[in-house]
């Protein structure tokens, strides 16, 4: 049973990582990265590494996508103003 869960988790990680690379819009890519972080946390839990899973959940699923979304928002605002970043 455990081997089946590991294989399913690995397939989900591979699918979400492929989706993260395939998506072109940075805002959507951040959301897909959050899903990738969740699937990695599930994989770490299945592999009996709950401390790593909690760290992945906090950093990979919450903080990194949030920072990317905030950066995209800031860049788009500057692009709309058209002042060249000044």
C-alpha positions in Angstrom: 0.0 0.0 0.0 2.8 2.4 0.9 4.5 1.8 -2.5 1.3 2.7 -4.3 1.0 6.0 -2.3 4.6 6.9 -3.2 4.0 6.2 -6.9 0.8 8.2 -6.9 2.5 11.1 -5.1 5.5 11.1 -7.5 3.1 11.2 -10.5 1.3 14.1 -9.0 4.5 15.9 -8.3 5.7 15.3 -11.9 2.4 16.5 -13.3 2.3 19.7 -11.2 6.0 20.4 -12.0 5.3 20.0 -15.7 2.3 22.3 -15.4 4.5 24.9 -13.6 6.9 24.9 -16.5 4.2 24.9 -19.2 2.3 27.9 -17.8 3.4 31.2 -19.2 1.5 33.8 -17.2 3.5 34.6 -14.0 0.4 35.0 -11.8 -0.9 31.6 -12.9 2.5 30.1 -12.6 2.6 31.2 -8.9 -0.6 29.4 -8.3 0.7 26.3 -10.0 3.8 26.6 -7.8 1.6 26.6 -4.8 -0.1 23.4 -6.0 3.4 21.9 -6.6 4.4 22.8 -3.0 1.3 21.0 -1.7 2.0 17.9 -3.7 5.6 17.9 -2.5 4.3 18.2 1.1 2.1 15.2 0.5 5.0 13.3 -0.9 7.2 14.1 2.1 4.4 13.0 4.4 4.0 9.7 2.6 7.8 9.3 2.8 7.5 9.8 6.6 9.2 13.1 6.8 6.6 15.3 8.5 9.1 18.0 9.5 10.2 18.5 5.9 6.6 18.4 4.8 5.6 21.2 7.2 8.6 23.3 6.0 7.6 22.7 2.4 4.0 23.6 3.2 5.0 26.9 4.7 7.7 27.9 2.2 6.8 26.2 -1.0 3.0 26.5 -0.8 2.6 29.9 0.9 5.6 32.2 1.0 7.2 31.7 -2.4 3.9 32.0 -4.4 3.0 35.1 -2.3 6.3 36.7 -3.0 6.0 36.0 -6.8 2.5 37.4 -6.9 3.6 40.6 -5.0 6.5 41.0 -7.4 4.3 40.5 -10.5 1.8 43.0 -9.1 4.6 45.6 -8.5 6.1 45.1 -12.0 2.7 45.4 -13.7 1.9 48.6 -11.8 5.2 50.2 -12.9 4.5 49.1 -16.5 1.1 50.7 -16.4 2.5 54.0 -15.1 5.0 54.1 -17.9 7.5 56.2 -16.0 10.4 53.8 -16.4 10.6 52.9 -12.7 11.3 56.4 -11.4 
